[in-house]
Structures are given as C-alpha cells and as structure tokens.
Amino acid sequence: MKHVGFRIQDEKVWEEFKEYVRKKYGKLHTALAIEATQALREYLKRHAHKHQKEIAPPSLSFSLDGQRTRSHKHAYKKEEKKKNKTRARKQMWRG
C-alpha cells in the first residue's frame, strides 16, 4: 500500500468523485482509496498504450541541447539544502 498526495486541478471533479464513492459505498474512508486505485488502473488500461516512449520524471527536463535542467524549483532547492548541510558538517569536523 502506498500513501500519495497531490493536488486536483479541478475541485469540481474531485467533489463529484467523492460523491460517487459516497453513494456507492455509503462512506469515504477506505472506499475512496479503493475507487481511486480502480480509476487509475482503468485510465492506464485505456491510455498507457498511447505513450510508448519513456517519460522523464516531472522534476527533470532536458533542454534542446541535451543538457539536464530543473523544471521544479523546489527540487533544486531541496538538493541545494542537502549539499549545504553536508558542506557544513564537513567543515565542522575539520575544525
């Protein structure tokens, strides 16, 4: 089982989905996860064959000259923070 979190672009779609689950099961707890999994499975069954080539993760993108660039600032900032912490620890131990 995997815990996921993401933002829904259209709030109305999310509310309609929750209402569908509530009517089908009489509750949201657990049932929402079951139906979301089934919806994703169905979507992949219908659409995955249309996208055969491998897609880069959203935090990575490539420019026209083939150089790797960051498309999400938070991924870059997180990486920089980690590097800075490592540098600080090394300097601390060096004295």
MDTraj code that builds the backbone (N, CA, C; nanometers):
import mdtraj as md
import numpy as np

residues = "MET LYS HIS VAL GLY PHE ARG ILE GLN ASP GLU LYS VAL TRP GLU GLU PHE LYS GLU TYR VAL ARG LYS LYS TYR GLY LYS LEU HIS THR ALA LEU ALA ILE GLU ALA THR GLN ALA LEU ARG GLU TYR LEU LYS ARG HIS ALA HIS LYS HIS GLN LYS GLU ILE ALA PRO PRO SER LEU SER PHE SER LEU ASP GLY GLN ARG THR ARG SER HIS LYS HIS ALA TYR LYS LYS GLU GLU LYS LYS LYS ASN LYS THR ARG ALA ARG LYS GLN MET TRP ARG GLY".split()
xyz = np.array([
    [0.0849, -0.1171, 0.0000],
    [0.0000, 0.0000, 0.0000],
    [0.0896, 0.1236, 0.0000],
    [0.0546, 0.2230, -0.0762],
    [0.1327, 0.3451, -0.0915],
    [0.0470, 0.4653, -0.0573],
    [0.0996, 0.5535, 0.0278],
    [0.0323, 0.6787, 0.0603],
    [0.0764, 0.7827, -0.0427],
    [-0.0178, 0.8492, -0.1071],
    [0.0153, 0.9520, -0.2060],
    [-0.0580, 1.0812, -0.1728],
    [-0.0019, 1.1898, -0.2208],
    [-0.0654, 1.3200, -0.2026],
    [-0.0433, 1.4028, -0.3275],
    [-0.1465, 1.4659, -0.3759],
    [-0.1347, 1.5504, -0.4945],
    [-0.2502, 1.6480, -0.4962],
    [-0.2371, 1.7485, -0.5811],
    [-0.3417, 1.8500, -0.5935],
    [-0.4277, 1.8201, -0.7160],
    [-0.5574, 1.8326, -0.7010],
    [-0.6519, 1.8167, -0.8104],
    [-0.6744, 1.9536, -0.8723],
    [-0.6561, 1.9643, -1.0024],
    [-0.6682, 2.0933, -1.0693],
    [-0.8110, 2.1452, -1.0734],
    [-0.9068, 2.0546, -1.0836],
    [-1.0472, 2.0949, -1.0924],
    [-1.1207, 2.0425, -0.9689],
    [-1.1474, 2.1316, -0.8754],
    [-1.2099, 2.0937, -0.7494],
    [-1.3456, 2.0260, -0.7706],
    [-1.4180, 2.0674, -0.8731],
    [-1.5498, 2.0101, -0.9016],
    [-1.5377, 1.8607, -0.9346],
    [-1.4343, 1.8235, -1.0091],
    [-1.4128, 1.6825, -1.0443],
    [-1.3896, 1.6008, -0.9171],
    [-1.3082, 1.6530, -0.8265],
    [-1.2814, 1.5826, -0.7017],
    [-1.4089, 1.5652, -0.6195],
    [-1.4889, 1.6707, -0.6097],
    [-1.6139, 1.6627, -0.5337],
    [-1.7105, 1.5618, -0.5969],
    [-1.7175, 1.5597, -0.7298],
    [-1.8026, 1.4620, -0.7991],
    [-1.7543, 1.3198, -0.7735],
    [-1.6230, 1.2996, -0.7744],
    [-1.5666, 1.1669, -0.7487],
    [-1.5993, 1.1215, -0.6064],
    [-1.5804, 1.2122, -0.5096],
    [-1.6115, 1.1770, -0.3713],
    [-1.7599, 1.1450, -0.3542],
    [-1.8462, 1.2206, -0.4188],
    [-1.9898, 1.1954, -0.4102],
    [-2.0258, 1.0595, -0.4700],
    [-1.9627, 1.0256, -0.5824],
    [-1.9830, 0.8943, -0.6455],
    [-1.9455, 0.7828, -0.5476],
    [-1.8285, 0.7965, -0.4828],
    [-1.7817, 0.6954, -0.3871],
    [-1.8764, 0.6878, -0.2676],
    [-1.9187, 0.8032, -0.2172],
    [-2.0097, 0.8067, -0.1023],
    [-2.1414, 0.7362, -0.1339],
    [-2.1943, 0.7584, -0.2546],
    [-2.3209, 0.6942, -0.2937],
    [-2.3027, 0.5432, -0.3128],
    [-2.1897, 0.5032, -0.3688],
    [-2.1649, 0.3610, -0.3959],
    [-2.1412, 0.2815, -0.2682],
    [-2.0614, 0.3369, -0.1754],
    [-2.0211, 0.2627, -0.0561],
    [-2.0885, 0.3098, 0.0724],
    [-2.1461, 0.4294, 0.0707],
    [-2.2064, 0.4836, 0.1918],
    [-2.1044, 0.5472, 0.2852],
    [-1.9790, 0.5527, 0.2428],
    [-1.8728, 0.6122, 0.3237],
    [-1.7555, 0.6488, 0.2329],
    [-1.6617, 0.7279, 0.2855],
    [-1.5426, 0.7637, 0.2087],
    [-1.4195, 0.6881, 0.2581],
    [-1.4085, 0.6711, 0.3900],
    [-1.2915, 0.6067, 0.4472],
    [-1.2712, 0.4682, 0.3859],
    [-1.1545, 0.4395, 0.3379],
    [-1.1134, 0.3161, 0.2721],
    [-1.1711, 0.3064, 0.1309],
    [-1.2992, 0.3358, 0.1160],
    [-1.3643, 0.3249, -0.0148],
    [-1.3037, 0.4220, -0.1159],
    [-1.2628, 0.5385, -0.0705],
    [-1.2028, 0.6375, -0.1599],
    [-1.0728, 0.5832, -0.2199],
    [-0.9914, 0.5185, -0.1379],
    [-0.8663, 0.4588, -0.1862],
    [-0.8934, 0.3458, -0.2856],
    [-0.9931, 0.2651, -0.2573],
    [-1.0282, 0.1532, -0.3468],
    [-1.0704, 0.2070, -0.4830],
    [-1.1583, 0.3048, -0.4836],
    [-1.2083, 0.3593, -0.6101],
    [-1.1024, 0.4405, -0.6847],
    [-1.0162, 0.5130, -0.6123],
    [-0.9086, 0.5881, -0.6776],
    [-0.8117, 0.4915, -0.7457],
    [-0.7784, 0.3820, -0.6789],
    [-0.6910, 0.2799, -0.7383],
    [-0.7547, 0.2212, -0.8623],
    [-0.8818, 0.1894, -0.8531],
    [-0.9523, 0.1316, -0.9674],
    [-0.9602, 0.2314, -1.0833],
    [-0.9830, 0.3593, -1.0522],
    [-0.9904, 0.4624, -1.1565],
    [-0.8559, 0.4773, -1.2269],
    [-0.7470, 0.4762, -1.1499],
    [-0.6133, 0.4854, -1.2104],
    [-0.5839, 0.3630, -1.2970],
    [-0.6202, 0.2457, -1.2474],
    [-0.5993, 0.1219, -1.3230],
    [-0.6751, 0.1268, -1.4560],
    [-0.7987, 0.1716, -1.4505],
    [-0.8822, 0.1816, -1.5711],
    [-0.8246, 0.2837, -1.6689],
    [-0.7791, 0.3961, -1.6169],
    [-0.7205, 0.5002, -1.7023],
    [-0.5963, 0.4460, -1.7729],
    [-0.5100, 0.3782, -1.6975],
    [-0.3890, 0.3225, -1.7575],
    [-0.4212, 0.2166, -1.8632],
    [-0.5214, 0.1372, -1.8358],
    [-0.5614, 0.0339, -1.9321],
    [-0.6048, 0.0975, -2.0643],
    [-0.6746, 0.2087, -2.0545],
    [-0.7253, 0.2757, -2.1748],
    [-0.6225, 0.3631, -2.2457],
    [-0.5270, 0.4214, -2.1709],
    [-0.4413, 0.5237, -2.2298],
    [-0.2913, 0.4938, -2.2330],
    [-0.2433, 0.3995, -2.1551],
    [-0.0986, 0.3765, -2.1451],
    [-0.0364, 0.3372, -2.2790],
    [-0.1082, 0.2649, -2.3621],
    [-0.0530, 0.2202, -2.4906],
    [-0.0259, 0.3371, -2.5851],
    [-0.0887, 0.4518, -2.5600],
    [-0.0711, 0.5682, -2.6461],
    [0.0637, 0.6362, -2.6230],
    [0.1264, 0.6084, -2.5099],
    [0.2508, 0.6751, -2.4728],
    [0.3594, 0.5697, -2.4525],
    [0.4147, 0.5208, -2.5592],
    [0.5108, 0.4124, -2.5515],
    [0.6493, 0.4554, -2.5045],
    [0.6947, 0.5750, -2.5431],
    [0.8294, 0.6141, -2.5028],
    [0.8327, 0.6538, -2.3563],
    [0.9489, 0.6361, -2.2947],
    [0.9669, 0.6660, -2.1534],
    [0.9621, 0.8165, -2.1305],
    [0.8956, 0.8570, -2.0245],
    [0.8805, 0.9982, -1.9917],
    [0.9688, 1.0290, -1.8722],
    [1.0408, 1.1412, -1.8770],
    [1.1276, 1.1824, -1.7662],
    [1.0420, 1.2195, -1.6461],
    [1.0941, 1.1972, -1.5247],
    [1.0200, 1.2381, -1.4051],
    [0.9936, 1.3879, -1.4087],
    [0.8850, 1.4350, -1.3443],
    [0.8479, 1.5765, -1.3517],
    [0.9533, 1.6718, -1.2978],
    [1.0415, 1.6267, -1.2088],
    [1.1419, 1.7179, -1.1547],
    [1.2605, 1.7354, -1.2492],
    [1.2638, 1.6580, -1.3564],
    [1.3727, 1.6686, -1.4532],
    [1.3180, 1.7047, -1.5899],
    [1.3931, 1.7800, -1.6646],
    [1.3583, 1.8042, -1.8038],
    [1.4878, 1.8235, -1.8795],
    [1.4818, 1.8202, -2.0095],
    [1.6007, 1.8329, -2.0904],
    [1.5834, 1.9469, -2.1886],
    [1.6864, 2.0266, -2.2041],
    [1.6807, 2.1365, -2.2991],
    [1.7104, 2.0818, -2.4386],
    [1.6971, 2.1651, -2.5388],
    [1.7190, 2.1215, -2.6759],
    [1.8619, 2.0742, -2.7010],
    [1.9591, 2.1252, -2.6252],
    [2.0973, 2.0818, -2.6461],
    [2.1322, 1.9574, -2.5639],
    [2.0330, 1.8992, -2.4978],
    [2.0526, 1.7741, -2.4253],
    [2.0979, 1.7908, -2.2813],
    [2.1192, 1.9135, -2.2378],
    [2.1615, 1.9378, -2.1001],
    [2.0428, 1.9226, -2.0062],
    [2.0662, 1.8614, -1.8927],
    [1.9611, 1.8420, -1.7937],
    [1.9335, 1.9739, -1.7224],
    [1.8066, 2.0076, -1.7097],
    [1.7664, 2.1279, -1.6377],
    [1.6576, 2.0915, -1.5381],
    [1.6361, 2.1761, -1.4420],
    [1.5302, 2.1537, -1.3423],
    [1.4044, 2.2270, -1.3847],
    [1.2919, 2.1584, -1.3787],
    [1.1656, 2.2237, -1.4115],
    [1.0893, 2.2626, -1.2857],
    [1.1305, 2.2099, -1.1719],
    [1.0643, 2.2418, -1.0456],
    [1.1663, 2.3042, -0.9518],
    [1.1424, 2.4270, -0.9097],
    [1.2364, 2.4966, -0.8231],
    [1.2539, 2.4256, -0.6902],
    [1.1449, 2.3678, -0.6352],
    [1.1563, 2.3057, -0.5038],
    [1.2525, 2.1879, -0.5063],
    [1.2604, 2.1145, -0.6169],
    [1.3528, 2.0018, -0.6269],
    [1.4959, 2.0532, -0.6220],
    [1.5219, 2.1622, -0.6892],
    [1.6551, 2.2216, -0.6911],
    [1.6909, 2.2738, -0.5532],
    [1.5990, 2.3436, -0.4880],
    [1.6247, 2.3992, -0.3560],
    [1.6527, 2.2883, -0.2549],
    [1.5782, 2.1798, -0.2630],
    [1.5959, 2.0682, -0.1721],
    [1.7360, 2.0083, -0.1883],
    [1.7776, 1.9938, -0.3119],
    [1.9094, 1.9404, -0.3429],
    [2.0190, 2.0327, -0.2900],
    [2.0011, 2.1643, -0.3076],
    [2.0986, 2.2621, -0.2603],
    [2.1078, 2.2603, -0.1071],
    [1.9944, 2.2508, -0.0388],
    [1.9941, 2.2457, 0.1071],
    [2.0744, 2.1255, 0.1568],
    [2.0546, 2.0126, 0.0904],
    [2.1246, 1.8904, 0.1285],
    [2.2757, 1.9075, 0.1103],
    [2.3167, 1.9679, -0.0015],
    [2.4589, 1.9921, -0.0272],
    [2.5174, 2.0854, 0.0780],
    [2.4432, 2.1915, 0.1119],
    [2.4908, 2.2872, 0.2114],
    [2.5067, 2.2232, 0.3485],
    [2.4135, 2.1362, 0.3877],
    [2.4232, 2.0665, 0.5158],
    [2.5473, 1.9783, 0.5184],
    [2.5730, 1.9077, 0.4095],
    [2.6898, 1.8203, 0.4009],
    [2.8180, 1.9019, 0.4121],
    [2.8251, 2.0148, 0.3413],
    [2.9425, 2.1027, 0.3491],
    [2.9646, 2.1524, 0.4917],
    [2.8566, 2.1931, 0.5561],
    [2.8662, 2.2447, 0.6938],
    [2.9181, 2.1360, 0.7879],
    [2.8709, 2.0146, 0.7744],
    [2.9170, 1.9034, 0.8603],
    [3.0653, 1.8764, 0.8371],
    [3.1071, 1.8763, 0.7123],
    [3.2482, 1.8511, 0.6820],
    [3.3371, 1.9594, 0.7422],
    [3.2948, 2.0856, 0.7302],
    [3.3728, 2.1957, 0.7853],
    [3.3792, 2.1872, 0.9377],
    [3.2693, 2.1451, 0.9998],
    [3.2651, 2.1339, 1.1430],
    [3.3675, 2.0297, 1.1919],
    [3.3762, 1.9178, 1.1231],
    [3.4680, 1.8123, 1.1639],
    [3.6136, 1.8458, 1.1329],
    [3.6361, 1.9296, 1.0349],
    [3.7731, 1.9694, 1.0015],
    [3.8316, 2.0667, 1.1036],
    [3.7389, 2.1356, 1.1680],
    [3.7820, 2.2222, 1.2752],
    [3.8083, 2.3596, 1.2332],
])
top = md.Topology()
chain = top.add_chain()
for i, resn in enumerate(residues, 1):
    res = top.add_residue(resn, chain, resSeq=i)
    for name in ("N", "CA", "C"):
        top.add_atom(name, md.element.get_by_symbol(name[0]), res)
traj = md.Trajectory(xyz[None], top)
